[in-house]
Amino acid sequence: MMNCIAIDDEPLALELLKDNISKLPFLNLVAACNNAFEAMETMEKQAVDLVFIDIQMPGLTGLQFIASLEKKPLVIFITPTNNMLWKAMILTLWIISLNQWPWNVLLKPVIGPRNFMN
């Protein structure tokens, strides 16, 4: 069983997340938080394996929240916009590169074979 947390500032989206998580028997929803600050408090008290998080939230965004974590859990970013999706992908690749994964192999299928470092 994986302990997970859902974080979204939109009440309807948070309810939908909670409902979908409850249908998966291998997930244990530890908390549903309205913002990243609530999530920080929860994660200080409870181990979390998986985070479902909205990218665009007031105060501390989902991207900032995940980047600030010392121990990175598995993350599923939630966003209604493509612009935020790209930011999440870049953060994910940055985290992977810190762990010395072959991130260039992951980038090539996304942006093509052109020189992506310039």
C-alpha positions in Angstrom: 0.0 0.0 0.0 1.3 3.4 -0.9 0.6 6.4 1.3 -0.4 9.4 -0.8 -1.5 13.0 -0.4 -3.6 15.2 -2.7 -3.0 18.9 -2.9 -5.2 21.3 -4.9 -6.5 24.8 -4.2 -9.7 24.1 -6.2 -12.3 22.4 -4.0 -14.0 20.5 -6.8 -10.7 19.2 -8.2 -9.6 18.1 -4.7 -12.9 16.2 -4.2 -12.5 14.5 -7.6 -8.9 13.5 -6.7 -10.1 12.1 -3.4 -12.8 10.1 -5.1 -10.5 8.7 -7.7 -7.8 7.8 -5.2 -10.4 6.0 -3.0 -11.2 3.7 -5.9 -7.6 2.4 -6.0 -7.0 -0.3 -3.4 -3.2 0.1 -3.4 -3.4 3.8 -2.4 -3.9 5.1 1.1 -4.9 8.8 1.1 -3.1 10.3 4.1 -4.5 13.8 3.6 -6.2 16.1 1.2 -4.7 19.6 1.4 -5.9 22.9 0.1 -2.4 24.3 -0.3 1.3 23.4 -0.2 1.8 24.8 3.3 -0.9 22.4 4.7 0.9 19.6 2.8 4.2 20.5 4.4 2.8 20.1 7.8 1.2 16.8 7.0 4.4 15.4 5.4 6.4 16.4 8.5 4.2 14.1 10.5 3.4 11.3 8.0 5.5 9.5 5.5 4.2 9.9 1.9 5.2 7.8 -1.1 3.1 9.6 -3.8 2.0 13.2 -4.2 -0.9 14.3 -6.4 -0.4 18.1 -6.8 -1.8 21.0 -8.7 1.0 23.0 -10.3 -0.6 26.4 -10.2 -1.6 27.4 -6.6 -1.4 30.7 -4.8 1.5 31.3 -2.3 3.6 28.3 -3.1 3.2 26.6 -6.4 3.2 22.8 -6.8 6.5 23.1 -8.7 8.1 25.2 -5.9 6.8 22.8 -3.3 8.2 19.7 -4.9 11.5 21.4 -5.6 11.8 22.4 -1.9 11.4 18.8 -0.6 14.6 17.2 0.6 13.3 13.7 0.0 11.4 13.6 -3.2 8.4 11.3 -3.3 6.8 10.1 -6.5 4.8 13.0 -8.0 1.8 13.3 -10.3 1.4 16.9 -11.4 -2.1 18.1 -12.2 -2.7 21.0 -14.5 -5.3 22.3 -16.9 -2.7 24.2 -19.1 0.0 23.2 -21.4 2.3 25.9 -20.2 2.4 24.5 -16.7 2.8 21.0 -18.1 6.1 22.0 -19.7 7.3 23.6 -16.5 6.5 20.4 -14.6 8.4 18.4 -17.2 11.5 20.6 -16.9 11.5 20.3 -13.1 11.1 16.5 -13.4 14.1 16.4 -15.8 16.1 18.6 -13.5 15.4 16.2 -10.6 16.4 13.2 -12.7 19.6 14.9 -13.8 20.6 15.5 -10.2 20.3 11.8 -9.7 22.6 11.4 -12.8 20.1 9.7 -15.0 20.5 9.8 -18.7 18.1 12.8 -19.0 19.2 13.6 -22.6 17.6 10.3 -23.6 14.4 11.4 -22.2 14.5 14.9 -23.8 15.1 13.8 -27.3 11.7 12.1 -27.9 10.0 15.3 -26.5 11.8 18.0 -28.4 13.4 16.1 -31.3 17.0 15.5 -32.4 18.0 19.2 -32.7 20.6 20.6 -30.4 18.5 21.2 -27.2 21.3 22.6 -25.1 21.5 26.0 -26.9 
